[in-house]
Amino acid sequence: MSETAIETTGTILERKGEILYRVELMNGKVVLGHLSKKLTDEMAELADGAEVILEMTPYDFDQARITGAMHS
């Protein structure tokens, strides 16, 4: 994404497709997140409840790119 990307975190609610997930943001909004190309190559899938790092564009707050997983 461009330098105007907004980085935030969210929680995986459910898998919707091969690389698509419903993700709940910290404010309660649910967005459609897709795995970044790097994660598509590295990860088989994310489990429900997993905490993830997201990038969003300021022009579309309904979709996000999943760029990483939070590790605890």
C-alpha positions in Angstrom: 0.0 0.0 0.0 1.0 3.6 -0.3 2.5 5.7 2.4 -1.1 6.8 3.4 -1.9 3.3 4.7 -3.4 3.0 8.1 -2.0 0.2 10.3 -4.2 -1.3 13.0 -4.9 -4.7 14.6 -7.9 -7.0 14.6 -9.2 -10.4 15.5 -10.1 -13.1 13.0 -13.8 -14.0 13.2 -14.0 -16.6 10.4 -12.5 -17.7 7.2 -14.5 -16.8 4.1 -12.3 -18.2 1.4 -8.8 -19.3 0.5 -7.2 -16.0 1.5 -10.3 -14.0 2.8 -11.3 -13.6 6.4 -13.8 -11.6 8.4 -11.9 -9.5 10.9 -13.2 -7.5 13.8 -11.3 -4.2 14.5 -10.7 -2.9 18.1 -13.6 -0.5 17.6 -16.0 -3.4 16.9 -16.3 -2.8 13.1 -16.1 -5.9 11.0 -14.1 -5.8 7.7 -13.1 -8.2 5.0 -9.4 -8.9 5.2 -7.2 -10.7 2.6 -3.8 -12.1 3.2 -0.9 -10.2 1.7 1.1 -12.0 -0.9 3.9 -12.6 1.5 1.6 -14.2 4.1 -0.2 -16.3 1.3 3.2 -17.9 0.6 4.2 -18.3 4.3 1.0 -19.3 6.2 -1.5 -22.1 5.6 -4.3 -20.3 7.4 -5.2 -18.3 10.4 -7.3 -19.7 13.2 -10.5 -18.0 14.4 -9.6 -15.7 17.3 -6.1 -15.0 16.0 -4.8 -11.4 16.5 -3.5 -9.9 13.2 -1.9 -6.8 11.9 -3.9 -5.0 9.2 -3.2 -2.3 6.6 -6.2 -0.2 5.5 -6.5 2.6 2.9 -8.1 5.9 4.1 -10.4 5.6 1.0 -12.1 2.2 1.9 -12.8 1.2 5.5 -14.6 -2.0 4.6 -11.5 -3.9 3.4 -8.0 -4.5 4.8 -4.8 -6.4 4.0 -3.6 -8.8 6.6 0.2 -8.2 6.9 1.1 -10.2 9.9 0.0 -12.2 12.9 0.5 -11.0 16.5 2.5 -13.3 18.7 2.0 -13.5 22.4 
